[in-house]
Amino acid sequence: MSRAAFSWAIRSRKAVYPAAPYDLLGEDPEKNVAAGTADPGHFRSIATTRFRRLGVVLASAVSALCVVALLAKPLRGFAPLPPLVIPEPNHFLEAYLNAHFDPGKDVVMWTMATGVSPSYVPSALNWNRRRAELEMPDTVVVFCLDRACLEECARAGLRAYGGYVKDEIHIPPPSHGRGKWLKRSGAERGHTMAYIKFKAMVDMAQTSFDSLFFETPIRRAADPETPSRRAADPRMPLQGDTFLTANPFDHMLSRDDDSWDVQFTEDGNYLLNFGWVFCRAKRKALVEFFAYALSRYLAHNEWDQQLLSKMVRRLGGREWFGEDGRGHWWLCDKIGLRMHMLPLDEVRSWTSFFALPPLTARTPEQFFPYHLEMYTLREDKPSPVMHHLSGVNFANREFYPKERGWATDIDGFYSTPRPILTGPAVTTSISAGAHYARLLHLVAARLDWGLQVPSHMTLTGRNSPNGPDWTYSRSWTRFISVEAAVTNGLDLLEHDFFAHAQKHAPALVLHDWSKRRIAVRLRDFADLDELIAYLERLDVPRKRGSVIELLGFDEPLCKARTWRLDAASVRTVSPAYRHIPMCRSFHAVNIAD
């Protein structure tokens, strides 16, 4: 029986027994033996089979006793609450906030970041600049988890608080003995980061300031007690990142509305999402909620959203949709906590999982698309107030916001003219399409130019020698991985770069830059060395905006599809560009890799 089925049986108080081996095989082995068709590797004799039957009976009896024992004791998922231990107020944090903000006026918007490579301070800086574009108050603070973050924030002009630098505070060791499944679940973001996040939530709730926590991505620290390949592999998903398209305070319950203590976003798998939390100051119920959660985490090292969802249930949580049926709350009666839930994308098929009212009865706006699920919004739907990238690897997290127009002009990305290599959309085979992508990357890296990705490709192929032909037309990054470019520092530009740059650079500069183009026909060259030599002779000015286009890759007479990519002229370039992989699931609709 699967873990999910067994868990459902226990929670629904139904005794479900494991199926007998005969049921699983769909046949009676004794009859097969008599007929001479039994597998001798499984059933050696009638006597052996009878012993197996006896074993099945005993196993069923033991299973029944286990189920009865489980039903007679409290469920592990709904165990009694731990003792309420509220940490002492963090006077250093209170003093820091009072030195910068007005508790009667300001909402402190805070996040956590690391500065160790890869640094996530740029994500916080991007969020802060977008806040300024939306004319939101200047109240962002970065809670730094290392000294490198503090130094980078100082250079970027970001406020940073150093009270949670992980090497300078006491962090209790993670719990043990809860089984591999819970350890693995709780360790996904790393014990260090998870503990600091819960502790900071308790500390902030005890200050005099209303606060909004927003996620920026954080690379989990390597915890010796909870080893995980996520600690060392930059391709693994990270904690989520949030991007604003509107002022979120215009779309949440206001501070003047006294019907709430905390506002969470809904979640597809749990009762709430822990990546966006709008909190009242000094609300006793909210302080107790986060203190209980911190105690629970220290005891069980549990995945944060799973932990908080269980906390709501333990605290007598009941769902309420408001007097008009258009809202959504969870009310924790045991401590008097009122949790207002911000709506997800309402086209989600699992909305009925939460027993929500009909969509026509709900507010028409969505707050954010859950975990970017997924990637293309319906044309008749407004853009969400906030997008949440979660479970997305570092490279895609860096480039995807540029494609969607959420990025700002960090380090002059949009306002600094420079040479850019690009190419047109092509129609070709899947192997030639991969060769085209690798060629563009190698040339751009060799000449230290930016690479503006083409809009899309149309690729053809066949899954097996005798299988049917297929053709897919997808955007460039649905086919081609951006990981090599991002992790090796290639200046990678989205196809709509010049449209997005209009907010950040003078119109005349962008006009001259985008119109100053040099067309290069690939069919005019015998190999990659000849092409590189020609492009070097162009002597394109390094500080002048230019666009160099490589044309004709998919023309019949073009031999570039057969060029060797280990040519002498590019041997100093990272070999990662010669082996750029195709993305998985490019055949699926609306799934980005």
N, C-alpha and C positions, 0 to 999 in steps of 0.2 A: 504494500500500500504506500502511496506517495506521502511525503511529509505534509503537503497541502491538504490531501484528503483526510489524513489522520487528524490534523489540526482542526479541520472543519467538523469532524465527528465529535471531537472532545468539546469544542465550543458550543455545538448544538445539543450536547448532552445525549448523543445517540451512540449506542454501542455498535461499532462496526468491526467485524472480525476479518483478519487476513484471509484471502481466498485460498482454498486448498490447492495443492499442486495439480490435481486432476482438472480442476476448473480452468487453471491457467493453460494446461496442455490441450484441453478440449477433448480428452480421450481417457479411457480406463486402461492403465498399463497392463493389468492382469489379462484383459481380453486380448490385448496385442500380443502378450506372451503366448497365450493359447493359440492364437492364429499364426504365430511365428513371425510377426511383424514388429515386435518390440526392438528398440535400440539396445543392443547388448552393452553399450557403454554406460547406459543409465539404469537398466534393470537386469540384474544378473540372474534372479530366480524368483519364484513365487514367494519363497520365505523372505527374501530381501524386501520384496514389495510389501508384505504384511508388516514387517518391521517399520517400513516407511509410513504405512498407514497409522500404526500405533504412534509414531513420532508426530504425525500430523494432528492426531487427536490430542496428544499431550501439549503440543504447541498451541492449539486452539484454546485449551483450558488455561494455559498460562496467559495467553493474550486476553482472555476474558477476565482473569483475575487482575491483570494490569489495568484494564479499562475501568473495572470497578474501583480499584485503588485510586486511579486518577480522578474519577468522578467524586470520590469521597473527600478529596482535599482541594483547597483553592487552586485555581488555574495559575500556572506560572506567569502567564501574561497579565493576570489581574491580582498579583500578590499584594499583601497589605503595603501601605505606603511606608517608606523609611521614616525614621524619626526626623522631625523638622529641625534642621540646624541651619540657621541663617547666619552667614558669615558677617563679621563686623563690617560696617560701612567703610568703603574705600575713601579715606579722607584725602589721599593724594589726588585721586581722580576728581573728587568734588572740588578741590582747590584749583586744579587745572582748568576745569570747565568754568568755574566762577571767574577766573582770570581772563577768559576769552569771550564769555557769553552772558546774556541776561536771562536768568531762570524764568522770569515772568513773561518773556517775549519769544525766546529762541527755542527751536527744536534742533537738538544736536543730531546731525546725520553722520553716522560712524560706520567704519568698516575695519577689517583686519587685513594686513598685507605683510609679505616678506620682501626683502631686498636682495637676498641671495639668488644667484642665477638659477633659473630665469626669474627676473624681478617682476613683481606685480604692482609696483608703484605706478607704472604708466597706466594701468587699468583704473586705479583710483584717480589719477590725474585726469584721464579722459572723462570719468564720471563727474568730476568737479567742474571741468570746463563745460560739459553739457548742462550741468546745473546752472552755470552762469548764463549760458545761451537762453535757458528757459526762465531767466530772471527769478530764480529761487534764492532764498537767503544764503549768505555766505557763512555756513555753519558746519562745514565738513571737517571731520577729524579722522585721521588714520591711526588705528591702534597697531603700532609696529611690533612684530614678533622677533625682530633682530636689529642689530645696530646698523646694518647696511640699509635697512628701510628708513631709519631715522635720518641717515645722511642723505639718502636720495630724496626724501620728502623735503629736506631743508633746501636742496638745490632746486627743486621744482616749485617751491613756494607753497607747499601743502602743510597744514597743521598736522603735527604728529605727536602722539602720546606714547611715552616709553615705559609705562608701568607694567607692560606685559611682555617684555623682552624675555624670550623663553629660557635663555641661558642665565638669567639673573633673578628668576623667581623660583619658588618651590613648586614643583609639579608632582603630585602623588603618582606612584606607579599605577599602571592599568591593572584592573582586576583579572583574576585567573579562575579557571575551574568552571566556566559557564558553557563550555563546549565550543568546538571549532566554528560552528555556524555563527553564533553570536559574536565570537571574537572577530571573525572575518568581517561581519557586518559592521561592528563598532569600529573596526580599525580602518575603514575605507578612507576616512579623512585624516587619520593619524590621531593617536591619543593626545599628543601635545596640543594640537590645534583645537580638538574637540573640547578638551578640558578648559582651555583659555576662553573659548567662546561661551561655554556655559557660565564660567566664573564672571566674565565681563557682563553677561546679561544680568546676573544678580547684582553686580556692582552698579550698573547703570540704572537699574530699577530703583535703587536706594538713593540716587542723587536727586537733586531738585529740578532736574531737567527732563522734559518730554524728549523722547529720542526715536530716531528711525535708523534701524540697522539695515544695511544693504550689502549684499555679497559682492566682493571682487574675488577673482580666482586666487587660490592659495595652494602652493605645492606642499603636500604633507611632509612633515619632517620624518626622517627615518627613525622609528622607535625600535630599539633592540628587543623590547619585550613583545612587540607585535609585528614581526617581520612581514613584509608584503612587497611584491614586485612593483607596487605603485610607488614605493619610495624611490626607486632608481630609474623607472621607465618614464620618460617625458611624454610618451604617447598615450599614457593612461589618462582617463578622465579626471578632472579636478573638481574642486568645489565650484559652485556656479558663479556666474558673472551677470550683472544686471545692466541694462541699457535703457535710458529714458527716451520716450518720444513726446511726452507731455509732462506738465507739472503734476506729480502724483498727489500732492495735497489737495488738488482740485477734484480728485476722484476717490478720496477716502473720507470717512466720517471726520468732521472737523473737531478741533480741540474744544469748541464751544458745546459740542454735543456730548452730554454726560452719560450716554447709553453704553459706553465701552471702556474697557481698561487696556486692551491690547488689540491690535489688528494684524492678522496673519493673512497670507494668500492661501487659497485652496490648493490642494495637491491631488494628483491623480491616483497615487498609491496609498497615501496616508490622510489623516484628517486635516493636516496642515503642512505648509512648507516653511522651512526654517531659514530661508534666504532673504526674507523681507519681513521685518517686524517693527511695527509702529507702537511704541510703549508710552503709557502715562508715567509721570513721575510720582514716586513715593506712594504707590497704590499697594496697600498691605497684601491684597490677594495676589497681585502680580509678583511681588517679592517672594511670597511663599511658593508660588508656582515654579519660579526659576530655581529657588533653593531646593525644593523637592527634586526637580529635574537634575540638578547638580549632584545631589546625594545618590539618586538612582544611577546616574552615569558612573560615578565612582565605584558603585557596588557591582555594576554589571557590564560596563564598557559596551553600551548598546548604541546602535545607529540612532542619531539624534532625532530624526523625524519619526521613526518608529517609537522611540522612547517618549517623545512629547505626545504622540497620539494616544499611547497607553495612559499617560498621565491624565489626559482629559477624561478618559473613561473612568479611571480610578477616583477622580475627584467629582464623580457624579455628573459628568458631562451629558447634556441633552441638547439636541439640535432645535433651533427655533428660527423661523423665517420672518419674524416681525409681524406686527398686527395687520399689515397690508399684504403679507406674503411675498414681498419683493426683496427682503433682505436675507441675511444668512448669519446666524450666530451659533456659537457653542457656549452654553452656560454651565459653568462648573459650580454646582450648588454647594458642595462641601466647603469651599473657601470663598464663595461669592464672586468668582472671576467671570467677567463677561468678555468673550472673545468674538470680535467681529471679523467675518471672513470676506476677503476681497475676491471677486469672481475671476475665474479663468476664462479662456476662450470658450464661448458657449456652443460652438459647433462640436465640441468634444463628445464622442459617442458614449463615454462612460459617465456623463453627467448624472444619469439616473442612479449610479452607484451611491450617490449621496442623498437620494430621494429628494432632489431639488424640485421646486415647483415648475410648472411648464415654462418654457423659455419666454413665452409671450408675457408672462407675469413678472419677469425679472428685469432688472435694469439693463438697458441695451448695450452698455459698454462692457468690454472685457478688460481685466486688469493686466494680465500677461499670458502669453501662450506657454503652457507648461512644458518646461525643458525643451523649448523650441520644437514642439510636436505639432506640427513640424513646419518648418522652413518656408512654406508659401501660404500666405493668408488668402482667404477667399476675397475676390474683388469687391463683393458687396459688404464686406466687413470693415469697420474702421481699424486703423492701426492700433494695437494695444498700447496702453499707457506705459507699460514697462515690459521689456523682453528679458527673459531669463535663460541664459545659456548654462545648462547643467549637464554633467556627463559628457562634455565635449572636450576633446584633447586640446593641448596648448596651441598647436599650430592653427587649427580651425578657429579657436577662440580669438586668436590674434587677427586672423584675416577675415573671418565672417562678418564682423561689425563694419569693416571697410566696404565690403560688398553691399551691405544693407544701408550704408549712409549714416551709421551711428558713430563713426570715429571722428575725432577732432584733430586739430592741426598740431599734434605732438611732434616736437623736434622738427618743425617746418615741413612735415610730410606733404602737405598740400600746397604750401606757399613757396617752396624752394625750387626754382627751375633747375632742371638737370636732364641729361640725355635719357631717353626711354626707348627700349626695344619693344616691338610688338609684332603681331602677325594677324592675319584675318582668320575668320572661322573657316574650317575645312570640312570636306566630306571625304572620308577615306576608311580604310580597314582599321580595326582596333589596334593591331600591331603597329601600323603606320602612324596612327594617332599618338600612341605612346612615344614613338620615335620623334615625332614633331615636337611634343612637349619637352622632351629631353634636349633636343637641339636648341630650342629657344632658351632654356635655362642655362645651358653651357655657354652659349654666346654672350648672354647678358652677364653671367658671372665672370667670364674671361675678360670682358671689356669694362667691368665695373659700372655697368649701366643699370638703370631700373628696368623691370620687366612688367609691362602692362599685359595682363592675360587677355586672350581673345574672348569674345562674348560667349561662344559656344562651339561645339563640334557635333558633327553627325557621323557616327561610327557604325560600321557593319561587321558582322562576324558570324560564327557558327560554333555552337557549344561542343559538337562532336563531328567527326568526319561525315557521318550519315545524317546528322541532325538538320533541322530547318535553319535557313538563313534568318538573321535578325538585323534590324536597323533601329538605332536609338539616337535621338537628337536631344542633347542636354547642355546645360551651361557648363563652362569650362571646368569649374571646380566640382561638378558632379562626376566628372571623369578623372581628373588629374589631382593627385594629392599635393597639398601645399606644404607638407611637413619639411621636405628637404630645403625649400626656399626659406621658410621661416626660421628653422633651427640653424641654418648656416648663414643667416644674415643677408640674404639677397633682398634687394629693395623691390618687393613685390607689390604691384599696383593693381587695383581692381579695374574691370573694364569701364566702369562709369566714373573713373578717377576725375576727369575734368568737370563733369557735372557736379560731383560732390565737392570739388575744390572751390566752387563759386562762392561758398560761404566764407572762405578763408584767404583768398588771394584776389588782388585787383583784377578786374575784368580784362583790362588791356594786356596784362602780363599773361593771363591764361589764354587769351585769344592768339597772341603771337606764338606762345609755346605750342599750342595744339595745331596751329597751321604751319609751323616750320617743320615740314616732313621730308624725309629722304626715302624714296622707294628703291628697294634692292630686290632684283629678280633672282631667286635661287637657281633657276635653270642655267644661269650664266656662269656657274662655277662648277668645277669638276669634283671638288671635295671640300671638307670643312676647313682645311688649312688655307685654301685659296680664299674662302669667304672671310676668314678672320683677317688675313693680310689686307684684303680690300677695305674692310671696315676700319682697320687701324689707319690706313692711308687717308680716310675721310677727315681725320683729325677733328672730330666733333668737340667743340668747346665744352669743358667740364662744367662750367657755371652758366651755361646758356641752355635754355629749354629747347629741346629738339625731340622729334619722334622718328625713329628709324624703323621702317616696315619691311619685314622679310616676306615677300610675296611669292605665290605660285607653287607652294609645296605640293598641292594635290593636282597640279597640271600633269597631263600625260607624259610630256617630255622632261619633266623634272626628275633628276636622279638623287635628290637630297634624301629620299626615303631609304636609300641604300648606303648612305655615307657612314663611315666608321666614326663612332663617337669617342674613340680613344686616340684621336689624331694628335700629332706632336704639339700642335698649337694650344690644346686644351688640357694637356696632361698635368698642369699645375692646378687645375680647377678641382674642387672637391668631387670625388667619385660618386657621391650621393646623387649628383645631377644626372649621371649616366644610367642610373637605376631607379628613377622616379617611378613609383608604382601607380597603377590605376586604382581608383577608388572602388570599394566594394558596393554592391547594391545599386549601381548606377541605373539598372534596369527598372528599379522600383519608382513609383510616383511619389514625389514629395519626401523622399528620404535622402538626406545629405550625409556624406561619410565624414 
